[in-house]
Amino acid sequence: MKIGLYLRNMGPQSTRPLIADAARAAEEAGIDDLWVADHLALAPEDAEGSDGRYIEPLATLAFLAGITERVGLGVGVLIVPYRPALLSAKWIASIQELSGGRLILGVGVGWMDKEFRALGVDPRRRGALTDATLAFLHECFERDEVEANGQTFLFRPRPPRPPIIVGGAPPHAIRRAVRFGEGWIATGAHAEVLEGGVASLRESMAAAGKPAPEVVLLQLLPVDDDARLASRLGELAALGVTRVVHSWRYRDAEEVARVAARIVAARDAHAPSV
């Protein structure tokens, strides 16, 4: 099982020095991937914990691509209908190119009506917009010449398409993952929901002739208790989780390094020998 950490691209921790230091500390500790969140326009009444300060996620990943070498770079999740399809495709391809193929593209349809309103996007169309954008994204990564709005253009650079991991609740997210992606992102799901979602995803992917899927879980881990931490990682692996991402409000890069080392050690101590 892969281990990821959420980097705080929001709130007081989202300064250039702390983002950089935390990313480097996590990479040095052996973390597999780093993840960021997506909000563009929070209403004042919804800004507790961040004070409305969010660094745009794709810009953050582009920055991380330049200061790290090995660690995967994920967005969990990019709210697809917030952005024009061609602009999103160009950002995604550029990060994939400049990172050397390290991008993990988590996607979602969104839910916050006030943010949709600020962006001038009809939330009732979020599913259709997401599907259209994901279909367009596949086209862009499959050929050099693509058409948009009646105009043919060259889509370059065209690195290998990053894996698309669809976030959201079953059954809609599972269907979208099978149609467009390589896996599913669950957020703090109960064991029954997670187990059912994983089973449905595996069955549907196999029926579609696709490889075994990624299952990413965004969840707070019990990092203050080594025994509980190891037990929890074992439980998640048994449920079919292939990648767990720990999210918490750290204070500084030293805390990130300490927590990262602890999670990696717990995972590696119980990894099957090869």
Secondary structure, DSSP 8 states (H G I E B T S, - for coil): -EEEEE---BGGG-SHHHHHHHHHHHHHHT-SEEEE---S---GGG-TTTTT-B--HHHHHHHHHHH-SSSEEEEEEEEGGGS-HHHHHHHHHHHHHHTTS-EEEEEE----HHHHHHHT--GGGHHHHHHHHHHHHHHHHH-SEEEETTEEEE--S------EEEES-TTHHHHHHHHH-SEEEEES--HHHHHHHHHHHHHHHHHTT----EEEEE----TT-HHHHHHHHHHHHHHT-SEEEE-----SHHHHHHHHHHHHHHHHHTS---
